[in-house]
């Protein structure tokens, strides 16, 4: 079973609110999905909890909705960008070599954790451009919220988050896309 994450926030710091992880999520086998908010008190072991979440994301036990716009989702794609592969691609590539997969997983989780703790969230909204024309984007997902297809069309452009732009760039690597912030 895969947990679908709608949003995630991690409160860093040492004050009384610090060390909490809030996740709005649903089980993938529920139709229609019913989201619940869960709060994890990780004041003593926040680094370990974030690392465990990174491992669950890498292993496919957790997924972000494509519409999710949070720092953790951005950290997911920045980690993929850093290691030049998504977790799904890495599991397929290193299926026969457990040691290489373990090393790749550790690198990915370390980068994900560092982005969570040291990164900043880009809350700007963007318009996706292809061949200098703004395009409309529609994500097609399966039951576990994996992006199975990205459909592009002319017309009124979609306003996307940085995470959604990264999804399109990963799903369509050969197409030259640009994005511009919405002012």
Secondary structure as the mmCIF struct_conf table of DSSP 4:
data_model
#
loop_
_struct_conf.conf_type_id
_struct_conf.id
_struct_conf.beg_label_comp_id
_struct_conf.beg_label_asym_id
_struct_conf.beg_label_seq_id
_struct_conf.end_label_comp_id
_struct_conf.end_label_asym_id
_struct_conf.end_label_seq_id
STRN STRN1 UNK A 3 UNK A 11
BEND BEND1 UNK A 13 UNK A 15
TURN_TY1_P TURN_TY1_P1 UNK A 16 UNK A 17
BEND BEND2 UNK A 19 UNK A 19
STRN STRN2 UNK A 20 UNK A 27
TURN_TY1_P TURN_TY1_P2 UNK A 28 UNK A 29
BEND BEND3 UNK A 31 UNK A 32
STRN STRN3 UNK A 36 UNK A 41
BEND BEND4 UNK A 43 UNK A 45
HELX_RH_AL_P HELX_RH_AL_P1 UNK A 46 UNK A 59
TURN_TY1_P TURN_TY1_P3 UNK A 60 UNK A 60
BEND BEND5 UNK A 61 UNK A 61
STRN STRN4 UNK A 62 UNK A 64
TURN_TY1_P TURN_TY1_P4 UNK A 66 UNK A 67
BEND BEND6 UNK A 70 UNK A 70
HELX_RH_AL_P HELX_RH_AL_P2 UNK A 71 UNK A 83
TURN_TY1_P TURN_TY1_P5 UNK A 84 UNK A 84
BEND BEND7 UNK A 85 UNK A 85
HELX_RH_AL_P HELX_RH_AL_P3 UNK A 87 UNK A 93
TURN_TY1_P TURN_TY1_P6 UNK A 94 UNK A 96
HELX_RH_AL_P HELX_RH_AL_P4 UNK A 98 UNK A 118
STRN STRN5 UNK A 125 UNK A 130
TURN_TY1_P TURN_TY1_P7 UNK A 131 UNK A 132
STRN STRN6 UNK A 133 UNK A 134
STRN STRN7 UNK A 136 UNK A 141
TURN_TY1_P TURN_TY1_P8 UNK A 143 UNK A 144
STRN STRN8 UNK A 147 UNK A 153
BEND BEND8 UNK A 154 UNK A 156
HELX_LH_PP_P HELX_LH_PP_P1 UNK A 157 UNK A 158
STRN STRN9 UNK A 159 UNK A 161
HELX_RH_AL_P HELX_RH_AL_P5 UNK A 162 UNK A 171
TURN_TY1_P TURN_TY1_P9 UNK A 172 UNK A 174
BEND BEND9 UNK A 175 UNK A 175
STRN STRN10 UNK A 177 UNK A 181
#
